[in-house]
Amino acid sequence: MTNGLLAVIIELLEIFAIGMVIGIIFGDSIDNLGGKVFKIKNLGHNENLPH
């Protein structure tokens, strides 16, 4: 794996983690400002995982 590819993967993981944190912590407060998008994205992702 090249360093460039690894950097891209890390960036994507950071973006996803930030989105999840914003959705969980601020989702209810900023529903009209994008929190709902983060929450829907994260809920949809989690529902696809086996329980």
Backbone torsions as a table, in degrees:
resi	resn	phi	psi	omega
1	MET	NA	128.7	-179.4
2	THR	-76.6	158.9	178.7
3	ASN	-63.1	-34.3	179.5
4	GLY	-63.2	-45.2	-179.3
5	LEU	-65.8	-41.0	179.1
6	LEU	-61.8	-41.1	179.7
7	ALA	-62.6	-41.1	179.3
8	VAL	-63.3	-43.9	180.0
9	ILE	-61.8	-42.7	179.3
10	ILE	-63.2	-41.8	178.4
11	GLU	-59.7	-45.1	-179.3
12	LEU	-63.1	-40.6	179.1
13	LEU	-64.7	-39.1	179.3
14	GLU	-65.5	-43.3	179.7
15	ILE	-61.3	-44.0	-179.9
16	PHE	-64.0	-42.2	-179.1
17	ALA	-64.4	-42.5	178.9
18	ILE	-63.6	-43.5	179.2
19	GLY	-60.9	-40.0	-179.8
20	MET	-65.4	-44.6	-179.5
21	VAL	-62.6	-45.3	179.3
22	ILE	-61.7	-43.5	-178.5
23	GLY	-62.8	-41.0	-176.8
24	ILE	-75.2	-46.6	-172.4
25	ILE	-82.6	-44.0	-172.0
26	PHE	-107.8	-1.9	-173.7
27	GLY	-54.4	-45.8	-177.6
28	ASP	-69.0	-28.7	-175.3
29	SER	-83.1	-30.8	-175.2
30	ILE	-121.8	38.3	179.2
31	ASP	-49.4	-42.1	-175.8
32	ASN	-81.0	-4.0	-176.5
33	LEU	-114.1	14.8	175.9
34	GLY	118.1	-12.5	179.8
35	GLY	-59.4	-36.2	-179.6
36	LYS	-62.5	-37.3	-179.6
37	VAL	-62.9	-44.7	179.2
38	PHE	-62.9	-43.5	-177.3
39	LYS	-64.6	-44.3	-179.3
40	ILE	-63.3	-42.4	-178.8
41	LYS	-62.4	-44.7	-177.7
42	ASN	-70.9	-40.1	179.4
43	LEU	-64.7	-42.3	179.2
44	GLY	-62.2	-39.1	179.9
45	HIS	-67.2	-44.1	-176.1
46	ASN	-69.7	-33.0	-178.8
47	GLU	-66.7	-24.2	-179.9
48	ASN	-80.0	-11.1	-179.9
49	LEU	-84.4	146.9	176.4
50	PRO	-67.8	143.8	-178.4
51	HIS	-95.2	NA	NA
